[in-house]
Amino acid sequence: MNSIPRTIAAASLAALTCTAVVPALAEVAAVYSRNVQADFDSVRFGVESAIVDRGYVIDYHARVGEMLDRTAADVGADESPYRHAETWQFCSATLSRRMMEADPANVAFCPYVVFAYEMRTDPGTVFVGFRELRAQAGEDSSGALAAVDRELAEIVDEEELTGGDFVRTMKMLIDLLRQVAKVSPSASVRSAASRAVDEAIRGVVADGSAPG
């Protein structure tokens, strides 16, 4: 007889748990994005420049499209829908501190992620954007997360995300320097090449000569 109350109690607890979890699961994150008519290399350079020019360090650059193509055969899939798809991760010490002081659980939103992709079915159109954080904010965090969204929107809306021959040439130079920074047997050369990459990206933007 005692098992009946326990069963009822367990069922009640499960119902309460589901009631608490379902609204959180049902929350849909908004995505802020724009599309530009440009080659992907130019947009990649523009995104990296926009991030670095604000004093941020790109912690990780993921080539998602390449990963999907590389692993397609392993999972029994066809080629990915992307010609290119990449993400960049970084954080702001100031903005991140504000959002985590508002709610320690906001550590889940650091680092921030900016994405860019080009579809195989629509070459020449590149979508750039980020997942809006304020859509997932509690009342105490809305202001802090909205500030992060504004910063990311400024990066995505940079007019200099596209460019011509100059940007492509600089991109080739920076890619070459990055390869040197990875494969050179000399630690001093690797270090110098890595510094040159940072300076090249900063210099182009600071000089104001990148085409708009």
C-alpha positions in Angstrom: 0.0 0.0 0.0 2.9 2.4 0.7 4.1 2.1 -2.8 1.0 4.0 -4.1 1.8 7.3 -2.4 5.5 6.9 -3.4 4.4 6.4 -7.0 2.1 9.5 -6.9 4.9 11.5 -5.3 7.3 10.4 -8.0 4.8 11.3 -10.8 4.2 14.7 -9.2 7.9 15.4 -9.0 8.4 14.4 -12.7 5.6 16.7 -13.7 7.1 19.6 -11.8 10.5 18.9 -13.4 9.0 18.9 -16.9 7.1 22.1 -16.2 10.4 23.8 -15.2 12.4 22.5 -18.1 10.1 22.7 -21.0 10.0 26.6 -21.2 13.8 26.6 -21.3 14.0 24.0 -24.0 11.3 25.8 -26.0 13.3 29.0 -26.0 14.5 29.7 -29.6 17.6 31.7 -30.0 17.5 34.5 -32.6 20.2 34.8 -35.3 21.4 38.2 -36.5 22.8 38.1 -40.0 23.3 39.9 -43.2 24.4 38.8 -46.7 27.0 40.4 -48.9 27.9 39.9 -52.5 31.6 39.1 -52.4 34.1 36.3 -52.6 34.5 34.4 -49.4 38.2 35.1 -49.0 37.5 38.8 -48.8 34.8 38.4 -46.2 37.0 36.2 -44.1 39.7 38.8 -44.1 37.1 41.5 -43.3 35.7 39.6 -40.4 39.1 38.9 -38.9 40.1 42.5 -39.4 36.9 43.8 -37.7 37.5 41.6 -34.7 41.2 42.3 -34.3 40.8 46.0 -34.9 38.7 46.2 -31.7 41.5 44.8 -29.7 40.1 41.3 -29.4 42.1 38.0 -29.8 40.6 35.3 -32.0 40.8 32.3 -29.7 39.6 29.8 -32.3 38.9 29.8 -36.1 36.8 26.7 -37.1 36.5 25.7 -40.8 33.2 24.0 -40.4 32.6 23.4 -44.1 35.9 21.7 -44.5 35.2 19.4 -41.5 31.8 18.4 -43.0 33.4 17.6 -46.4 36.3 15.7 -44.7 34.0 13.5 -42.6 31.2 13.0 -45.2 32.3 9.5 -46.2 32.8 8.5 -42.6 29.1 9.2 -41.8 27.6 8.0 -45.1 26.7 11.6 -46.2 27.1 13.5 -49.4 29.1 16.7 -49.6 28.0 19.6 -47.3 25.7 22.3 -48.6 28.4 24.9 -48.1 31.1 26.1 -50.4 32.6 27.7 -47.3 31.5 27.8 -43.7 33.6 29.2 -40.9 33.3 30.5 -37.3 35.4 32.8 -35.2 35.5 32.7 -31.4 36.6 35.5 -29.1 35.7 37.4 -25.9 35.7 40.9 -24.5 37.1 41.1 -20.9 34.9 44.1 -20.2 31.6 42.9 -21.7 32.1 39.3 -20.5 32.7 40.5 -16.9 29.5 42.6 -16.9 27.4 39.7 -18.1 28.9 37.2 -15.7 28.5 39.6 -12.8 24.8 39.9 -13.7 24.5 36.1 -13.7 27.3 33.6 -13.3 25.5 31.2 -15.6 26.3 33.6 -18.5 29.7 32.0 -18.7 27.9 29.7 -21.1 27.9 32.6 -23.6 31.7 33.1 -23.6 33.4 33.0 -26.1 31.2 34.8 -28.6 30.9 33.3 -32.1 30.7 35.0 -35.4 29.9 32.9 -38.5 30.2 33.3 -42.2 29.0 30.8 -44.9 28.5 30.6 -48.7 26.1 28.0 -50.2 27.0 25.8 -53.1 23.7 26.8 -54.7 24.4 30.5 -54.4 28.0 31.2 -55.0 29.1 34.8 -54.4 26.5 35.5 -51.7 28.1 35.2 -48.2 26.0 35.3 -45.0 27.6 36.7 -41.9 26.1 36.8 -38.5 25.9 35.6 -34.9 23.5 34.2 -32.4 21.8 36.9 -30.4 22.4 36.5 -26.6 19.7 38.9 -25.3 17.0 36.5 -26.7 18.1 34.1 -24.0 18.6 36.6 -21.2 16.9 36.7 -17.8 15.8 40.1 -16.5 19.0 40.7 -14.6 21.2 39.9 -17.7 19.3 41.7 -20.5 21.3 44.9 -20.4 24.7 43.1 -20.3 23.8 40.7 -23.0 22.3 43.4 -25.2 25.7 45.2 -25.0 27.4 42.1 -26.3 24.9 41.9 -29.2 25.5 45.5 -30.1 29.3 44.9 -30.3 28.8 41.7 -32.4 26.3 43.6 -34.7 28.9 46.3 -35.3 31.4 43.7 -36.4 29.0 41.9 -38.7 27.8 45.3 -40.2 31.3 46.5 -41.0 31.3 48.1 -44.4 34.8 46.7 -45.1 33.8 43.1 -44.9 34.1 43.0 -48.7 37.0 44.1 -50.9 38.8 43.6 -54.2 42.3 42.8 -55.4 44.0 44.5 -52.5 42.1 42.4 -49.9 42.8 39.2 -51.9 46.5 40.0 -52.1 46.7 40.8 -48.4 44.8 37.6 -47.6 47.4 35.6 -49.6 50.2 37.3 -47.8 48.6 36.6 -44.4 47.9 32.9 -45.3 51.6 32.5 -46.3 52.7 34.1 -43.0 50.4 31.8 -41.1 51.9 28.7 -42.8 55.4 29.9 -42.0 54.3 30.4 -38.3 53.2 26.8 -38.3 55.9 24.9 -40.1 59.1 26.8 -39.7 61.7 24.7 -37.7 62.9 27.9 -36.1 61.0 29.1 -33.1 62.1 32.7 -33.7 60.9 32.6 -37.3 57.5 31.1 -36.2 57.2 33.9 -33.6 58.1 36.6 -36.1 55.6 35.3 -38.6 52.9 35.1 -36.0 53.5 38.7 -35.0 53.6 39.7 -38.7 50.1 38.3 -39.2 48.7 40.4 -36.3 50.5 43.5 -37.6 49.3 42.9 -41.2 45.7 42.7 -40.1 45.9 45.6 -37.7 47.9 47.7 -40.2 45.5 47.3 -43.1 42.5 48.5 -41.0 44.4 51.2 -39.2 45.7 52.6 -42.4 42.2 53.0 -43.7 43.3 51.7 -47.1 41.2 48.6 -47.2 38.6 49.0 -49.9 34.9 49.4 -48.9 
